[in-house]
Amino acid sequence: MCFSRCTVKGKRTCSRTIFDPKLECTLRTDDSLAEQRHKNHHEGVSPLLSLGVKLLSQVPIEPMHNVYIGCSRRFFKFLFSSKKRVSKVYITQSVLKNLSDFLMSIKPYYVTEFNRSLRPLTEYPNYKASENRRLSLYDAFFLLILLQDERISKVHNLYAYAIRILEDEDLIDKFRSDADEDLVDKYRSDAERLLRIFVIESSKLFGELFNVFNVHCLVHLSDETARHGCLMKFSAWKYESYLGQIKRSLRAPGRTLQQIVCRLMEKRSLLCSKQEASAKEDAVCVSQPHVCGPTIGTCDEQYHFMSVRDLGTFRVRSPNDACFVSTRGEVCVLRNIVRNNGEIKLVYRAFEEILPFFEYPFSSLFLGICKVKKLGPLKMLALTDMKKKAVLLPANECDVLPNPNFTWMNNVQCVCLPMLHHDKLSEMID
């Protein structure tokens, strides 16, 4: 359930309701919804009112369905559809196949945190929400550049840039104790402005049929983050995933409710012990010892594998799981994990050349998205100086290798895309 945030009225066209992207209307409030000041908007009294639920502030626009299943899927449906009656701008099926082939060729470069394996773009109508999310916030930045149509890539950048801001806990979460509230408000207002421009420009690009209710709701998304934090904090990812756990708890076709209640009570009885175990669980776990190096100075132990809570997993021997961004803004490639006097250190090489990947609507460097080249000498880094894991992809089609190794990173230009989710969130994203 989602109540309309403003008094805007759509018009029925081609069996759907579309909205004027430039129309400004009065915003609804909790009081106006409770008092039913706009009679045409209500079909009765919601039972939630008797429970004291605030129908606007406590019933947010849900990002998983609104953004990724709604807007992202619609954007690519209009772009990949070859029917003129659907969209004013589209790409042919042969071009779509070329894009799909390129996407599948870089499959070995993707990190293991993506739960779903890459599928061809020709299967986009069957993409799940997590696949639409990956396509919007990672793949499309470089795939749409291959189309050599600035209109398409610029409109997508407006959308993806804003969503990345609203999803980034470091930028948008006002509840963080170290957050500068004025700066957070600025990021949020920038994202709102970009989404408003996107709604207008996408209607120009694809036609008036593009701007349905899901697209219109984007202009209210930044207000939801002001109330509830970054998008992942009030999305349906974890609840959708939990439905699968409920289904797996059923053992017989009858007495469904009784089975679910019994299983939930059993889990609740084990909850305390699980919480104690998770509290004792190490934030960092290293394994696969070796003696191959490289090292800087002396060390007691060396490892190939490391798992860091809130960041993800890192593998020294796997180029796809070795890239990260440091707190100093360096784009780093992990070369070894060492322990000295009980403290874990990282041996890495940082890229010396960092350039913006795109300049519209703002420099991509603000999001950490950049083109990098030429690895520098070996350095040592403390574990606390790691900021985010990153996806490292070849910038040019001719540089794609079937089996990537560490040599190509030093010889070609790469694209760095910092990750927005980590181990905790990947458990929610199916």
Buried (B, 14 or more C-beta within 10 A) or exposed (E): EBBBBBBBEBEEEEEEEBBBBEEEEEEBBBEBBBEEBEEEBEEEEBEBEEEEBBBBBEBBBBBBBBBBBBBBBBBBBBBBBEEEEBBBBBBEEEBBEBBBEBBEBBEBBBBEBBBBEBBEBBEBEEBBBBBBBBBBBBBBBBBBBEBEBEEBBBBBBBBBBBBBBBBBBBBBBBEBEEBEEEEBBEBBEBBBBBBBBBBBBBBBBBBBBBBBBBBBBBBBBBBBBBEBBBBBBBBBBBEBBEEEEEEEBEEEEEEEEEBBEEBEEEEEEEEEEEEEEEEEEEEEEBEEEBEEEEBBEEBEBBBBBBBBBEBBBBBBEBBBBBBBBBEEEBBBBBBBBBBBEEEBBBBBBBBEEBEBBBEEBBBBBBBBBBBBBBBBEBBBBEBEBBBBBBBBBBBEEEBBBEEBEBEBBBEBBBBBBBBBBBBEBBEBBB
